[in-house]
Amino acid sequence: MKKRVFSMILAVTLLAASLSACSSASDGAKDGQAEGGQAKNEQEEKAKTDEGKDKATKEEKEPVKIVLNEVAHSIFYAPMYVAIEEGYFAEEGLDVELVTGFGADKTMTAVLSGEADIGFMGAEASIYTYNEGANDYVVNFAQLTQRAGNFLVAREEMPDFTWDDLRGKTVLGGRKGGMPEMVFEYILKQQGIDPQTDVNINQSIDFGSTAAAFAEQGAEADFTVEFEPGATTLEEEGKGYVVASLGEDSGYVPYTSFSAKKSYIADHPEEIQKFVNALQKGMDFVQGHTPEEIAAVIAPQFPETKDSTLTTIVTRYYEQDTWKEDLVFEKESFELLQDILESAQELEKRADYADLVTTEFAEAAK
């Protein structure tokens, strides 16, 4: 009897143990499935997070496109081309598309219409549009050159040239209201010469064609006012000789500056600051390197110009202190510019410096 009871107890115990084992195995499988599912979810979440980080990093590294419209493509603007060729804009995360406007009026139109983000031209253009009543007018935020970039070229060598030699002579000048012509007339007046009566200034020839016109045999002009490479080219061809630098004789003049619509500056302050930072690096480069080194860097911008000619031109600009050490457009310079405009009878009303110039970005870059 006891043996039968013991056997029954043993059978029940074995059955319970078997059922417990099955239950444990089942629970373990369920737990394993839950843990596996959780791990899978965690992996998916991590993948999504990593993908988001990669996307954000890619977006951060994507350069910001800026369209820059320059009034002309000239060696006169060497620091800007240094910034391009040395990769300073790229270092700041900017992709600058350079477009040549071929005239301040065209460059200004491109900026006002939104075709260009930033304009590079004479600051007088910003004064004209401001006085015409533009609501979203253009503001200057960086000054590049501090002297005029043109030269007086004569048909013969004149080592003892004085401005009085222009009396009664014919000169191929620039467009009325443009900086080259206004600075030329400003110098004449400073020398006691009346541009209207003492000199015959021919303004009928297009800006880019004066050197060719002067070089023609029998051209009816004794002198011509030329930017580079026109002046040096005439000398190399033996058809003209540089006798005076308008940049030296006019003194420090805010000849060219960078500007943008005030709405663009307000909406894109970071981009403007990065742009100015890159320009300042270009300014630092020209201050710390020789004309030969500067010419070598900007050579890709002027593939049609011989290395020797390029070096000669850079040296001319270098020696007359063309480029500022910083990009700050000072009030004194702005007022001098308006003095020149008034002298040329091109200014009806003086503009307020505080409205048309901001030094915030240039000061920060400096």
C-alpha positions as CSV (number, residue, x, y, z in Angstrom):
1,M,0.0,0.0,0.0
2,K,2.7,2.4,1.0
3,K,4.6,1.4,-2.1
4,R,1.6,2.2,-4.3
5,V,1.1,5.6,-2.6
6,F,4.8,6.4,-3.0
7,S,4.6,5.5,-6.7
8,M,1.6,7.8,-7.1
9,I,3.3,10.7,-5.4
10,L,6.4,10.2,-7.5
11,A,4.3,10.2,-10.7
12,V,2.5,13.4,-9.7
13,T,5.8,15.0,-8.8
14,L,7.3,14.1,-12.1
15,L,4.3,15.4,-14.0
16,A,4.4,18.7,-12.1
17,A,8.1,19.0,-12.8
18,S,7.4,18.3,-16.5
19,L,4.7,20.9,-16.7
20,S,6.9,23.4,-14.9
21,A,9.7,22.9,-17.3
22,C,7.4,23.3,-20.2
23,S,6.0,26.5,-18.7
24,S,9.5,27.9,-18.1
25,A,10.6,27.0,-21.6
26,S,7.5,28.8,-23.0
27,D,8.1,31.9,-20.8
28,G,11.8,31.9,-21.8
29,A,10.8,31.8,-25.5
30,K,8.4,34.6,-25.0
31,D,11.0,36.6,-23.1
32,G,13.6,35.9,-25.8
33,Q,11.2,37.1,-28.5
34,A,10.5,40.3,-26.5
35,E,14.2,40.9,-25.9
36,G,14.8,40.2,-29.6
37,G,12.1,42.6,-30.7
38,Q,13.4,45.3,-28.3
39,A,16.9,44.9,-29.7
40,K,15.6,45.2,-33.2
41,N,13.6,48.3,-32.4
42,E,16.7,49.8,-30.7
43,Q,18.8,49.0,-33.8
44,E,16.1,50.6,-36.1
45,E,16.0,53.7,-33.8
46,K,19.8,54.0,-33.9
47,A,19.8,53.6,-37.6
48,K,17.3,56.4,-37.9
49,T,19.3,58.6,-35.5
50,D,22.5,57.9,-37.4
51,E,20.8,58.7,-40.7
52,G,19.5,62.0,-39.3
53,K,22.9,62.9,-38.0
54,D,24.5,62.1,-41.4
55,K,21.8,64.2,-43.1
56,A,22.3,67.1,-40.8
57,T,26.1,66.9,-41.2
58,K,25.7,66.8,-44.9
59,E,23.4,69.9,-44.8
60,E,25.9,71.7,-42.6
61,K,28.7,71.0,-45.0
62,E,26.7,72.0,-48.1
63,P,28.2,75.4,-49.2
64,V,25.9,78.4,-49.4
65,K,25.5,79.8,-52.9
66,I,26.1,83.5,-53.3
67,V,25.9,85.3,-56.6
68,L,28.4,88.2,-56.8
69,N,28.1,90.7,-59.6
70,E,31.3,92.7,-60.2
71,V,31.3,96.0,-62.1
72,A,34.3,94.9,-64.2
73,H,36.8,92.1,-64.2
74,S,40.0,93.9,-63.4
75,I,43.4,93.3,-61.8
76,F,42.5,96.4,-59.8
77,Y,40.4,94.1,-57.6
78,A,43.2,91.6,-56.8
79,P,42.3,90.9,-53.1
80,M,38.9,89.6,-54.2
81,Y,40.5,87.2,-56.7
82,V,43.0,86.1,-54.1
83,A,40.1,85.1,-51.8
84,I,38.6,83.1,-54.6
85,E,41.8,81.4,-55.8
86,E,43.1,80.7,-52.3
87,G,39.8,79.1,-51.3
88,Y,39.0,81.6,-48.6
89,F,35.3,81.7,-49.6
90,A,35.1,77.9,-49.6
91,E,36.7,77.8,-46.1
92,E,33.8,80.0,-44.9
93,G,31.3,77.6,-46.4
94,L,30.4,79.8,-49.4
95,D,30.1,78.9,-53.1
96,V,30.6,82.3,-54.8
97,E,29.4,82.6,-58.4
98,L,31.2,85.5,-60.0
99,V,29.4,87.4,-62.7
100,T,30.7,90.5,-64.5
101,G,28.1,93.3,-65.0
102,F,30.2,95.5,-67.3
103,G,29.0,98.8,-65.7
104,A,27.8,100.0,-62.3
105,D,24.3,100.6,-63.7
106,K,24.0,97.0,-64.8
107,T,25.5,95.7,-61.5
108,M,23.1,97.8,-59.5
109,T,20.1,96.5,-61.6
110,A,21.2,92.9,-61.0
111,V,21.3,93.5,-57.2
112,L,18.0,95.4,-57.0
113,S,16.2,92.8,-59.1
114,G,17.5,89.9,-57.0
115,E,19.5,88.5,-59.9
116,A,22.6,89.0,-57.7
117,D,22.9,88.7,-53.9
118,I,25.9,91.1,-53.6
119,G,27.2,93.8,-55.9
120,F,30.7,95.1,-56.3
121,M,30.9,98.6,-57.7
122,G,31.5,102.3,-56.9
123,A,29.5,103.4,-53.9
124,E,28.2,106.4,-55.8
125,A,25.6,104.0,-57.4
126,S,24.1,103.3,-54.0
127,I,23.8,107.1,-53.4
128,Y,22.0,107.5,-56.7
129,T,19.5,104.8,-56.1
130,Y,18.9,106.0,-52.5
131,N,18.2,109.5,-53.6
132,E,15.8,108.2,-56.3
133,G,13.6,106.9,-53.5
134,A,14.3,103.1,-53.5
135,N,12.6,101.5,-50.5
136,D,14.8,98.4,-50.3
137,Y,18.0,100.4,-51.1
138,V,21.5,99.1,-51.3
139,V,23.8,99.3,-48.3
140,N,27.7,99.2,-48.5
141,F,29.2,96.8,-46.1
142,A,32.9,96.5,-47.2
143,Q,35.3,98.8,-49.0
144,L,38.0,97.2,-51.2
145,T,40.0,99.9,-52.9
146,Q,41.0,103.2,-51.5
147,R,42.5,104.8,-54.6
148,A,41.4,105.3,-58.2
149,G,42.7,102.6,-60.5
150,N,43.1,104.5,-63.8
151,F,46.1,106.2,-65.4
152,L,46.7,109.1,-67.7
153,V,48.4,107.9,-70.9
154,A,50.1,110.2,-73.4
155,R,51.3,109.6,-77.0
156,E,54.8,110.4,-76.1
157,E,57.1,110.0,-73.1
158,M,56.7,113.0,-70.7
159,P,59.1,112.5,-67.8
160,D,58.4,116.1,-66.6
161,F,54.6,115.9,-67.0
162,T,52.4,118.3,-65.0
163,W,48.6,118.6,-65.2
164,D,49.0,122.0,-66.9
165,D,50.2,120.0,-69.9
166,L,46.5,119.1,-70.5
167,R,45.4,122.7,-71.2
168,G,44.1,123.0,-74.8
169,K,44.5,119.2,-75.4
170,T,42.0,116.4,-76.2
171,V,41.6,113.6,-73.8
172,L,39.6,110.4,-74.2
173,G,37.6,110.4,-70.9
174,G,35.0,108.2,-69.3
175,R,31.2,108.1,-69.0
176,K,29.6,111.1,-67.4
177,G,28.7,110.4,-63.8
178,G,31.0,107.4,-63.6
179,M,33.8,107.4,-61.0
180,P,36.7,107.3,-63.6
181,E,35.5,110.6,-65.2
182,M,34.5,112.2,-61.9
183,V,37.8,111.5,-60.3
184,F,39.6,112.8,-63.4
185,E,37.6,116.1,-63.4
186,Y,38.1,116.4,-59.6
187,I,41.9,116.3,-60.1
188,L,41.7,118.9,-62.8
189,K,39.8,121.2,-60.6
190,Q,42.2,120.7,-57.7
191,Q,44.9,121.7,-60.2
192,G,43.0,124.9,-61.2
193,I,42.0,123.5,-64.6
194,D,38.4,123.9,-65.8
195,P,37.3,120.5,-67.3
196,Q,34.7,122.3,-69.4
197,T,36.8,125.1,-71.0
198,D,40.5,124.3,-70.5
199,V,40.4,120.7,-71.8
200,N,38.5,119.0,-74.5
201,I,37.3,115.7,-73.0
202,N,35.9,113.2,-75.5
203,Q,33.2,111.1,-73.8
204,S,31.8,109.6,-76.9
205,I,33.8,106.4,-76.9
206,D,32.7,103.3,-74.9
207,F,34.7,102.7,-71.7
208,G,36.2,99.4,-72.9
209,S,37.2,100.8,-76.3
210,T,39.2,103.9,-75.5
211,A,42.6,102.1,-75.5
212,A,42.0,100.7,-79.0
213,A,40.7,104.0,-80.3
214,F,43.8,105.8,-78.9
215,A,46.1,103.2,-80.5
216,E,44.7,103.8,-83.9
217,Q,46.9,105.8,-86.3
218,G,45.5,109.4,-86.6
219,A,43.2,109.1,-83.6
220,E,42.3,112.7,-82.6
221,A,43.4,112.6,-79.0
222,D,46.5,113.6,-77.1
223,F,45.8,111.6,-74.0
224,T,43.6,108.9,-72.7
225,V,42.4,107.9,-69.2
226,E,42.9,104.1,-69.0
227,F,42.3,101.3,-66.5
228,E,44.6,98.3,-66.6
229,P,45.5,96.3,-68.6
230,G,44.8,99.1,-71.2
231,A,47.5,101.4,-69.9
232,T,50.2,98.8,-69.8
233,T,49.2,97.3,-73.1
234,L,49.5,100.6,-74.8
235,E,53.0,100.9,-73.3
236,E,54.0,97.4,-74.4
237,E,52.9,98.2,-77.9
238,G,54.8,101.5,-78.0
239,K,51.6,103.4,-78.6
240,G,51.3,105.2,-75.3
241,Y,53.1,106.1,-72.1
242,V,51.8,106.4,-68.6
243,V,52.5,109.9,-67.3
244,A,50.3,110.1,-64.2
245,S,48.4,108.0,-61.8
246,L,44.9,109.3,-61.0
247,G,45.0,107.2,-57.8
248,E,48.0,109.0,-56.5
249,D,46.9,112.5,-57.5
250,S,43.3,112.2,-56.3
251,G,44.3,111.0,-52.8
252,Y,42.4,108.3,-50.9
253,V,39.0,107.8,-52.5
254,P,36.5,105.0,-51.7
255,Y,36.6,103.8,-55.3
256,T,34.9,100.4,-55.0
257,S,32.8,98.6,-52.3
258,F,30.6,95.6,-51.7
259,S,26.9,96.2,-51.2
260,A,23.6,94.4,-50.9
261,K,20.0,95.3,-50.4
262,K,19.2,96.1,-46.8
263,S,16.7,93.3,-46.7
264,Y,19.3,90.8,-47.9
265,I,21.7,91.9,-45.2
266,A,19.0,91.7,-42.5
267,D,18.0,88.2,-43.7
268,H,21.5,86.8,-44.2
269,P,23.8,88.3,-41.6
270,E,25.8,85.1,-41.2
271,E,26.4,84.8,-44.9
272,I,27.5,88.4,-45.1
273,Q,29.9,88.0,-42.2
274,K,31.4,84.9,-43.8
275,F,31.8,86.7,-47.1
276,V,33.6,89.6,-45.4
277,N,35.8,87.2,-43.4
278,A,37.0,85.6,-46.7
279,L,37.6,89.1,-48.2
280,Q,39.7,90.1,-45.2
281,K,41.9,87.1,-45.7
282,G,42.4,88.3,-49.3
283,M,43.3,91.7,-48.0
284,D,45.7,90.2,-45.5
285,F,47.4,88.2,-48.3
286,V,48.1,91.2,-50.5
287,Q,49.5,93.1,-47.6
288,G,51.9,90.3,-46.7
289,H,53.1,89.2,-50.1
290,T,55.1,90.6,-53.0
291,P,53.5,91.8,-56.3
292,E,55.1,88.7,-58.0
293,E,53.4,86.4,-55.5
294,I,50.0,88.2,-55.8
295,A,50.2,88.0,-59.6
296,A,50.9,84.3,-59.5
297,V,47.9,83.6,-57.3
298,I,45.4,85.6,-59.4
299,A,46.8,84.5,-62.8
300,P,44.0,81.9,-63.4
301,Q,41.5,84.8,-63.4
302,F,43.4,86.5,-66.3
303,P,44.4,83.7,-68.6
304,E,44.8,86.1,-71.5
305,T,47.3,88.3,-69.7
306,K,51.0,87.5,-69.9
307,D,52.7,86.8,-66.5
308,S,55.1,89.7,-67.0
309,T,52.2,92.1,-67.8
310,L,50.2,90.9,-64.8
311,T,53.2,91.5,-62.5
312,T,53.7,95.0,-63.9
313,I,50.1,95.9,-63.3
314,V,50.0,94.4,-59.8
315,T,53.2,96.3,-59.0
316,R,51.6,99.6,-60.1
317,Y,48.6,99.1,-57.9
318,Y,50.7,97.8,-55.0
319,E,53.1,100.7,-55.0
320,Q,50.3,103.4,-55.0
321,D,48.7,101.8,-51.9
322,T,45.6,100.8,-53.8
323,W,44.2,98.3,-51.3
324,K,43.2,99.0,-47.7
325,E,44.4,96.9,-44.8
326,D,40.8,96.3,-43.7
327,L,37.4,96.6,-45.2
328,V,35.9,99.3,-43.0
329,F,34.2,102.0,-45.0
330,E,34.8,105.1,-42.9
331,K,32.6,108.1,-42.8
332,E,35.4,110.5,-43.9
333,S,35.8,108.5,-47.1
334,F,32.0,108.5,-47.7
335,E,31.9,112.3,-47.3
336,L,34.8,112.7,-49.7
337,L,33.0,110.6,-52.2
338,Q,30.0,113.0,-52.0
339,D,32.3,116.0,-52.3
340,I,33.5,114.5,-55.6
341,L,30.0,113.9,-56.8
342,E,29.0,117.4,-55.9
343,S,32.0,118.8,-57.7
344,A,30.9,116.9,-60.8
345,Q,27.4,118.3,-60.4
346,E,26.1,114.7,-60.1
347,L,24.6,115.0,-56.6
348,E,21.4,116.9,-55.8
349,K,21.2,115.8,-52.2
350,R,23.8,114.3,-49.8
351,A,23.0,111.0,-48.4
352,D,23.3,110.0,-44.7
353,Y,26.3,107.8,-44.0
354,A,24.4,105.8,-41.4
355,D,21.8,104.8,-44.0
356,L,24.1,103.7,-46.7
357,V,27.1,102.2,-44.8
358,T,27.4,99.5,-42.2
359,T,30.8,98.7,-40.7
360,E,29.6,95.9,-38.4
361,F,30.8,93.0,-40.6
362,A,34.1,94.6,-41.6
363,E,34.9,95.5,-37.9
364,A,34.2,91.9,-36.9
365,A,36.4,90.5,-39.7
366,K,39.2,93.0,-38.8
